[in-house]
Amino acid sequence: MRLNGLHIVLVTVLLGAGALTASAQFKQDAFTQTYADTTLMEGKDTTDKLFSFQEFFGGLSHKREARIGTLFAGSTVFIGSYQIYHKQYWKLPIVYGGIGAGVGLGTYYTVKYKKSVKAHDQSLEAYNEAYALDPNTPLTVSAVDTRSKTLGICMFGMAAAVYWATLMDGAANYKRGVYPQAGKATIYSILLPGLGQAYNGEYWKIPIYWGCMAGATHFLVTNDINYKRYKRIHNEATTPGTSYSGPISAETALYYRDVFRRYRDYSIVALVGFYLLQVIDANVFSYMLDFDMSNDISMQLEPAIIEPLDRYAIASTGGRLSQTSFGIRMGFRF
């Protein structure tokens, strides 16, 4: 269709009217449009609220529903709360028994190890005193029970593993069959980095985060070793009465000690940063799993009757009400 001069004038007038009254149209919508659609979050667990004792204990008494974040925070202190909320009481003896046995045996073996160290020091002191009187005194120093130390560490590790498994079991059993849950994805990533991404189906992100954290851990260990090395050299070179004759001077050792200490601190920050990033990533993308963008991307123009501002708000119009305007309404679909 060819446009003549009259068509061009009409289009210009209509567009000008729409431009002159565009602010009125937007202000009108401010009184009628609902911007926060709360129905989108109905039935979905969130992590945007702080811990509530009322909600936590109400959930344990089965009088109300509790959010996964509240249950997780409470279960870190009140062990077994998850299982009580899910009415899986048969798991409580396993939880308390495993943690209690680990802590009890770990304490027993640790005390036993410390006693062996104390006995070793006392026997060594007694031997030194006897040797000073008689160099032919036979060596009768008791050995340190390193086996008890190893067993103590293993028992404490077992208790920690049961504690971790308790939290993981509670998160996994929370609203089974409901997907997605941003709170569950977040808790998964807190307990095991990368598990939240697996829950969201974004498996390709797991090697990235694990690689970044492994790299940060590598530099943390390496820088800490070098820091301790140059710290030891600096202490030896600056301690009065020592005959240090190493190739590294005290000034050089001090410089590298400070450099590697700074690099070690940077590595700690990087490791914590990557850990927090994967937790945030799991939370954000879990919210976006059910976000659907339509393939119908279009623009629509249509005539519109625009009510004046003073129909909806108090405005100074010189004692007269503004007249209804005519313009063009523009809408986008995406």
C-alpha distance (Angstrom), angle and dihedral (degrees) to the residues before:
residue distance angle dihedral
M1 . . .
R2 3.79 . .
L3 3.79 118.2 .
N4 3.79 117.0 -136.1
G5 3.79 126.7 -165.6
L6 3.81 94.1 -87.2
H7 3.80 92.7 54.4
I8 3.77 91.4 50.5
V9 3.81 91.5 50.6
L10 3.82 92.5 49.8
V11 3.83 93.0 49.1
T12 3.79 90.7 48.4
V13 3.79 92.5 50.3
L14 3.81 92.9 48.9
L15 3.79 92.9 48.1
G16 3.78 90.7 47.5
A17 3.78 91.5 51.6
G18 3.76 90.5 50.4
A19 3.79 91.2 49.8
L20 3.82 93.4 48.5
T21 3.80 93.2 51.0
A22 3.79 100.0 34.7
S23 3.78 92.1 105.4
A24 3.79 90.5 53.1
Q25 3.79 90.4 52.8
F26 3.81 92.3 51.2
K27 3.81 92.6 46.5
Q28 3.78 89.8 49.2
D29 3.78 90.9 53.9
A30 3.80 89.4 50.3
F31 3.82 88.5 69.0
T32 3.78 96.7 44.3
Q33 3.81 108.3 30.1
T34 3.79 124.7 88.9
Y35 3.80 109.7 -143.0
A36 3.80 100.3 178.6
D37 3.77 110.1 62.5
T38 3.78 102.2 -163.7
T39 3.79 93.1 179.5
L40 3.79 89.8 76.7
M41 3.80 91.0 69.8
E42 3.78 98.6 42.1
G43 3.79 111.8 123.9
K44 3.81 92.7 9.8
D45 3.76 123.4 116.2
T46 3.78 115.9 -126.6
T47 3.79 139.2 -170.7
D48 3.80 98.0 -149.9
K49 3.81 97.5 100.9
L50 3.77 130.6 76.4
F51 3.78 124.9 -113.9
S52 3.80 115.3 -75.7
F53 3.80 122.1 -160.9
Q54 3.79 90.1 -161.3
E55 3.78 91.6 54.7
F56 3.80 93.1 42.8
F57 3.80 97.8 51.2
G58 3.80 90.8 37.4
G59 3.78 87.8 58.3
L60 3.80 92.9 47.8
S61 3.80 89.7 52.8
H62 3.82 88.9 48.4
K63 3.79 92.0 -123.3
R64 3.80 95.3 120.3
E65 3.77 142.0 6.9
A66 3.79 117.3 -91.9
R67 3.79 127.3 -154.2
I68 3.78 119.4 -115.6
G69 3.80 91.9 -117.7
T70 3.80 91.6 55.6
L71 3.80 91.9 47.7
F72 3.80 92.3 47.4
A73 3.80 93.4 50.6
G74 3.80 91.5 46.8
S75 3.80 93.9 45.5
T76 3.80 91.9 56.6
V77 3.83 87.0 67.4
F78 3.81 104.4 21.2
I79 3.79 97.4 48.8
G80 3.78 114.4 -148.6
S81 3.81 95.5 25.7
Y82 3.79 91.3 123.3
Q83 3.80 91.1 56.1
I84 3.81 92.2 47.6
Y85 3.80 90.9 50.7
H86 3.81 90.3 51.1
K87 3.83 90.6 45.2
Q88 3.80 90.5 -122.2
Y89 3.78 93.8 139.2
W90 3.79 93.5 157.3
K91 3.80 89.0 71.9
L92 3.81 94.2 59.4
P93 3.85 96.2 79.4
I94 3.81 88.7 51.1
V95 3.80 91.8 49.3
Y96 3.79 97.3 45.3
G97 3.79 93.3 37.3
G98 3.80 93.8 50.8
I99 3.79 95.2 45.7
G100 3.81 93.4 41.2
A101 3.80 93.3 48.7
G102 3.79 92.2 47.3
V103 3.79 94.6 48.9
G104 3.82 93.1 42.1
L105 3.79 96.2 48.7
G106 3.79 91.7 40.5
T107 3.79 90.3 54.5
Y108 3.82 91.6 46.4
Y109 3.80 94.8 52.0
T110 3.80 92.7 42.3
V111 3.81 91.5 53.3
K112 3.79 89.3 46.6
Y113 3.79 91.0 52.1
K114 3.82 92.6 49.0
K115 3.80 90.3 50.5
S116 3.81 90.0 52.7
V117 3.82 90.1 50.7
K118 3.80 91.0 50.0
A119 3.82 91.1 48.0
H120 3.80 90.0 48.8
D121 3.80 92.4 52.2
Q122 3.82 92.5 47.4
S123 3.81 93.0 48.2
L124 3.81 90.8 46.6
E125 3.81 91.0 51.1
A126 3.80 91.1 48.2
Y127 3.81 90.4 49.1
N128 3.83 92.2 51.0
E129 3.81 90.6 51.7
A130 3.82 91.8 48.2
Y131 3.81 91.6 45.4
A132 3.79 90.3 53.9
L133 3.81 89.1 57.7
D134 3.80 96.9 38.1
P135 3.82 121.3 15.6
N136 3.79 89.3 -162.6
T137 3.81 92.2 65.6
P138 3.84 108.4 129.0
L139 3.81 117.4 -118.3
T140 3.81 109.0 -103.3
V141 3.80 103.6 164.8
S142 3.80 116.0 148.5
A143 3.81 117.1 -124.4
V144 3.79 124.6 -115.1
D145 3.80 112.6 -109.5
T146 3.81 98.2 -125.5
R147 3.80 90.4 164.8
S148 3.81 90.3 66.5
K149 3.80 89.4 51.5
T150 3.80 91.1 53.6
L151 3.79 92.9 46.2
G152 3.80 91.2 48.8
I153 3.80 91.6 53.8
C154 3.81 90.7 47.8
M155 3.82 92.4 50.3
F156 3.80 92.8 50.2
G157 3.79 88.1 47.2
M158 3.81 89.8 52.7
A159 3.82 90.6 52.4
A160 3.80 90.6 49.7
A161 3.82 90.6 49.0
V162 3.81 91.9 52.5
Y163 3.80 90.4 47.6
W164 3.83 90.7 51.0
A165 3.81 91.7 45.9
T166 3.81 89.6 51.9
L167 3.80 91.8 56.9
M168 3.80 92.5 43.8
D169 3.81 92.1 49.1
G170 3.80 91.0 51.0
A171 3.79 93.2 50.7
A172 3.81 92.7 46.4
N173 3.82 92.6 52.0
Y174 3.80 95.3 47.3
K175 3.84 109.3 113.6
R176 3.78 95.1 -22.7
G177 3.78 112.1 -154.8
V178 3.81 94.4 28.0
Y179 3.80 111.3 113.0
P180 2.97 135.5 -144.8
Q181 3.80 109.0 23.2
A182 3.79 116.7 171.8
G183 3.78 91.5 -162.7
K184 3.80 92.4 54.8
A185 3.81 92.1 48.2
T186 3.80 89.6 51.3
I187 3.80 94.5 49.2
Y188 3.80 90.6 47.2
S189 3.81 91.1 55.0
I190 3.80 91.8 46.8
L191 3.80 92.3 52.9
L192 3.81 97.0 39.1
P193 3.82 121.9 11.3
G194 3.78 110.8 -124.5
L195 3.79 95.9 19.8
G196 3.80 91.2 99.7
Q197 3.80 89.8 55.5
A198 3.81 89.3 49.8
Y199 3.81 89.0 51.4
N200 3.81 89.2 52.9
G201 3.81 90.9 48.6
E202 3.81 92.7 -115.5
Y203 3.79 96.8 126.5
W204 3.81 93.4 155.5
K205 3.82 89.6 70.9
I206 3.81 94.4 58.8
P207 3.86 96.6 75.8
I208 3.81 89.7 47.3
Y209 3.80 94.9 54.3
W210 3.78 94.3 38.8
G211 3.81 90.3 48.5
C212 3.80 92.0 50.3
M213 3.80 92.8 48.2
A214 3.81 92.1 44.6
G215 3.80 90.0 51.2
A216 3.80 91.7 48.8
T217 3.81 90.0 48.6
H218 3.82 91.2 49.8
F219 3.79 92.5 52.6
L220 3.80 90.4 43.7
V221 3.81 92.3 56.0
T222 3.82 94.0 41.6
N223 3.79 94.7 48.2
D224 3.80 91.9 45.2
I225 3.83 91.1 53.0
N226 3.81 91.9 50.1
Y227 3.81 91.5 44.6
K228 3.80 92.0 53.9
R229 3.82 90.7 44.9
Y230 3.80 95.3 54.8
K231 3.80 91.1 39.9
R232 3.81 89.1 56.8
I233 3.81 91.7 47.2
H234 3.80 91.6 48.8
N235 3.79 91.8 49.4
E236 3.79 91.7 49.5
A237 3.81 92.3 47.4
T238 3.81 94.6 49.0
T239 3.81 101.0 39.0
P240 3.81 110.5 107.0
G241 3.78 115.6 -119.4
T242 3.81 96.6 25.1
S243 3.77 123.3 121.2
Y244 3.78 97.9 -140.4
S245 3.82 111.8 170.4
G246 3.80 102.9 164.2
P247 3.81 123.8 143.0
I248 3.85 92.5 -113.5
S249 3.79 116.4 79.6
A250 3.79 123.5 -138.3
E251 3.81 91.7 -110.3
T252 3.80 92.4 51.7
A253 3.79 91.6 46.5
L254 3.80 90.5 49.9
Y255 3.82 91.4 51.0
Y256 3.81 94.8 50.0
R257 3.80 91.7 41.8
D258 3.79 90.6 59.0
V259 3.83 92.7 42.5
F260 3.79 95.0 52.9
R261 3.80 91.7 42.4
R262 3.80 88.9 55.8
Y263 3.81 91.5 46.6
R264 3.79 89.5 49.0
D265 3.81 90.5 53.6
Y266 3.81 90.3 48.8
S267 3.80 89.0 52.4
I268 3.81 90.7 53.0
V269 3.80 90.6 50.8
A270 3.82 90.9 48.7
L271 3.81 92.6 49.1
V272 3.80 92.9 49.7
G273 3.80 90.5 43.9
F274 3.81 94.4 53.7
Y275 3.81 90.1 46.1
L276 3.80 92.7 52.4
L277 3.80 91.1 43.2
Q278 3.79 93.3 58.3
V279 3.82 90.0 48.0
I280 3.82 91.0 52.4
D281 3.79 90.7 44.0
A282 3.80 92.1 54.1
N283 3.80 91.7 49.0
V284 3.81 97.2 46.8
F285 3.79 97.7 44.3
S286 3.79 91.9 45.5
Y287 3.80 87.9 60.4
M288 3.81 89.1 50.5
L289 3.81 97.0 49.8
D290 3.80 93.5 93.4
F291 3.80 94.5 39.0
D292 3.80 107.6 116.3
M293 3.77 124.8 -167.6
S294 3.80 112.4 -158.0
N295 3.79 120.4 -127.0
D296 3.79 87.9 -136.3
I297 3.81 100.0 93.8
S298 3.78 107.0 169.3
M299 3.79 144.9 141.1
Q300 3.79 123.7 -131.7
L301 3.82 128.3 -161.5
E302 3.79 122.1 -167.9
P303 3.81 137.9 156.7
A304 3.80 115.3 -93.1
I305 3.79 138.1 -164.6
I306 3.79 106.8 -138.9
E307 3.76 118.9 -157.5
P308 3.83 116.7 -142.8
L309 3.78 122.7 -105.3
D310 3.79 96.0 -110.7
R311 3.79 91.3 63.0
Y312 3.79 89.0 72.0
A313 3.79 106.8 23.6
I314 3.76 138.9 27.7
A315 3.79 108.7 -92.7
S316 3.76 136.9 164.5
T317 3.80 108.2 -115.0
G318 3.77 101.5 159.9
G319 3.80 93.3 -93.6
R320 3.80 95.1 -55.7
L321 3.76 132.2 95.3
S322 3.78 116.3 -120.9
Q323 3.77 118.2 -111.0
T324 3.77 125.2 -112.7
S325 3.81 111.7 -91.5
F326 3.77 132.1 -147.8
G327 3.78 123.7 -141.3
I328 3.76 146.4 131.6
R329 3.81 125.1 -71.8
M330 3.79 115.0 -147.2
G331 3.79 120.7 -161.3
F332 3.79 133.5 -179.1
R333 3.80 126.1 -155.7
F334 3.80 120.7 -159.0
